[in-house]
Amino acid sequence: MTAEAAPAENGWATARAARTKPGAAAPNTTTAAAPSRTGDPAEPLAHARPTESPEVGERRREFARLLGEFRRTPVLLPLGEQDAPLAGDIEGIRWIFAFSHEDTLARFAIARGEGSREWSYRRVLGARVLDVGVPAVGVPCGVMLDAGSEDGMLFPPMAGIVPDSAAVDLP
């Protein structure tokens, strides 16, 4: 399924569809704020740094829009052993697998050679995955959305994306 064919109620797919169409306007969303070490909102994640080029600033704003949409959208978490979210480790970071649609999860299962088995999953808000699920893992952990698809996205364990207690870029 392409992003253009995604159900209208899934705002995440709409945001990604706009991102992938040249010249398409992004949906109206609010800018995510990066939490400070005290937990209070600090400068917005989308705020361009004085030394950044305009292109880098635009990519930062686009990521903030996509992060905000992910946080507001329910995603599918496939369940592994003991009903824990399925995750994989890559170079010292654990990645929780999340999917925007059942079709994307099905393609992932087939790519793993496990398309014939039944896949149980939970539907959870993206914000809950980032704010509760990631810190609960206990090791550096991020979220890999739609793994294996051309529209896949990573939400790494960094300040402004996950809680400060789970961010690897803070002391």
C-alpha positions as CSV (number, residue, x, y, z in Angstrom):
1,M,0.0,0.0,0.0
2,T,1.4,3.4,-0.9
3,A,1.0,6.4,1.4
4,E,-1.5,7.9,-1.1
5,A,-3.8,4.9,-0.6
6,A,-3.6,5.1,3.2
7,P,-6.9,5.4,5.1
8,A,-7.9,9.1,5.8
9,E,-8.1,8.6,9.5
10,N,-4.4,7.8,9.8
11,G,-2.8,11.3,10.0
12,W,0.7,9.8,10.0
13,A,0.3,8.4,6.6
14,T,-1.1,11.7,5.3
15,A,2.0,13.5,6.7
16,R,4.4,11.0,5.1
17,A,2.5,11.2,1.8
18,A,2.9,15.0,1.8
19,R,6.6,14.6,2.6
20,T,7.1,12.2,-0.4
21,K,5.4,14.3,-3.0
22,P,7.6,17.1,-4.4
23,G,6.1,20.5,-3.8
24,A,3.3,19.1,-1.6
25,A,2.3,21.1,1.4
26,A,2.7,19.4,4.8
27,P,-0.5,19.0,6.8
28,N,-1.3,21.5,9.5
29,T,0.4,20.3,12.7
30,T,1.9,21.9,15.7
31,T,5.7,22.0,16.2
32,A,7.0,19.5,18.8
33,A,9.0,21.1,21.6
34,A,12.2,19.6,22.9
35,P,12.0,19.1,26.6
36,S,14.7,20.7,28.7
37,R,16.6,18.8,31.4
38,T,14.0,20.0,33.9
39,G,11.2,18.6,31.8
40,D,9.9,22.1,30.8
41,P,9.5,22.9,27.2
42,A,12.7,24.4,25.8
43,E,13.4,25.7,22.3
44,P,11.3,23.9,19.7
45,L,12.9,20.9,18.0
46,A,12.1,22.7,14.7
47,H,14.0,25.9,15.7
48,A,16.9,26.4,13.2
49,R,20.3,27.0,14.8
50,P,22.2,30.2,13.8
51,T,25.0,28.2,12.0
52,E,22.6,26.0,10.0
53,S,22.0,26.3,6.3
54,P,18.4,27.0,5.3
55,E,18.1,23.4,3.9
56,V,19.1,21.9,7.3
57,G,16.6,24.2,9.0
58,E,13.9,23.0,6.7
59,R,14.7,19.3,7.3
60,R,14.7,20.0,11.0
61,R,11.2,21.6,10.7
62,E,9.9,18.7,8.6
63,F,11.2,16.1,11.1
64,A,9.5,18.1,13.9
65,R,6.2,18.0,11.9
66,L,6.6,14.2,11.3
67,L,7.5,13.6,15.0
68,G,4.4,15.5,16.1
69,E,2.2,13.5,13.8
70,F,3.7,10.3,14.9
71,R,3.1,11.2,18.6
72,R,-0.6,11.9,17.9
73,T,-1.2,8.8,15.8
74,P,-2.0,5.2,16.9
75,V,0.6,2.7,15.6
76,L,0.7,-1.1,15.6
77,L,3.3,-2.8,17.8
78,P,3.8,-6.4,16.9
79,L,4.2,-8.6,20.0
80,G,7.0,-11.1,20.5
81,E,7.8,-13.4,23.4
82,Q,5.7,-12.8,26.6
83,D,3.6,-10.2,24.7
84,A,6.5,-7.7,24.7
85,P,6.8,-5.4,21.7
86,L,9.0,-6.9,19.0
87,A,12.4,-5.2,18.8
88,G,15.8,-5.6,17.2
89,D,19.3,-4.6,18.2
90,I,21.5,-2.7,15.8
91,E,24.9,-1.4,16.8
92,G,24.1,-1.1,20.5
93,I,20.7,0.5,20.1
94,R,17.4,-1.4,20.6
95,W,14.7,-0.5,18.1
96,I,11.0,-1.1,18.9
97,F,9.2,-2.0,15.6
98,A,6.1,0.0,15.0
99,F,3.9,0.1,11.9
100,S,1.4,2.6,10.5
101,H,-0.9,-0.1,8.9
102,E,-1.6,-3.8,8.9
103,D,-0.4,-4.0,5.3
104,T,3.0,-2.6,6.2
105,L,3.2,-5.1,9.1
106,A,2.2,-7.9,6.8
107,R,5.0,-7.0,4.3
108,F,7.5,-6.9,7.2
109,A,6.4,-10.4,8.3
110,I,6.7,-11.8,4.8
111,A,10.2,-10.2,4.4
112,R,11.2,-12.0,7.6
113,G,9.9,-15.3,6.2
114,E,7.2,-15.4,8.8
115,G,4.2,-14.4,6.7
116,S,2.3,-17.7,7.4
117,R,2.1,-17.3,11.1
118,E,-0.5,-15.1,13.0
119,W,1.0,-11.8,14.3
120,S,-0.5,-10.4,17.4
121,Y,-0.1,-6.7,17.9
122,R,-1.2,-3.8,20.1
123,R,-2.5,-0.4,18.8
124,V,-0.7,2.3,20.9
125,L,-0.3,6.1,20.5
126,G,3.1,7.0,19.2
127,A,3.6,9.3,22.2
128,R,3.1,6.5,24.6
129,V,5.6,4.4,22.7
130,L,8.2,7.2,22.9
131,D,7.4,8.4,26.4
132,V,6.7,5.2,28.2
133,G,7.8,2.2,26.1
134,V,11.3,3.5,25.2
135,P,12.3,4.3,28.9
136,A,10.9,1.0,30.1
137,V,13.3,-1.0,27.9
138,G,16.2,0.0,30.2
139,V,18.9,0.2,27.4
140,P,19.4,2.8,24.6
141,C,16.2,2.4,22.6
142,G,14.4,4.1,19.7
143,V,11.5,3.4,17.5
144,M,11.7,2.1,13.9
145,L,8.4,2.9,12.1
146,D,7.5,0.8,9.0
147,A,10.8,-1.1,8.9
148,G,11.7,-2.3,5.5
149,S,9.4,0.1,3.6
150,E,10.5,3.0,1.5
151,D,8.6,5.3,3.9
152,G,10.3,3.9,7.0
153,M,11.4,6.4,9.7
154,L,13.6,6.2,12.7
155,F,13.0,8.0,16.0
156,P,16.3,7.7,17.8
157,P,16.9,7.9,21.5
158,M,17.7,11.6,21.5
159,A,16.6,14.6,23.5
160,G,13.5,16.1,22.1
161,I,12.3,12.7,20.8
162,V,12.3,10.6,23.9
163,P,12.3,11.6,27.6
164,D,15.6,13.0,28.8
165,S,16.1,10.0,31.0
166,A,16.3,7.8,27.9
167,A,18.2,10.1,25.6
168,V,21.7,9.0,24.7
169,D,22.9,12.5,23.7
170,L,22.6,14.0,27.3
171,P,25.1,13.4,30.1
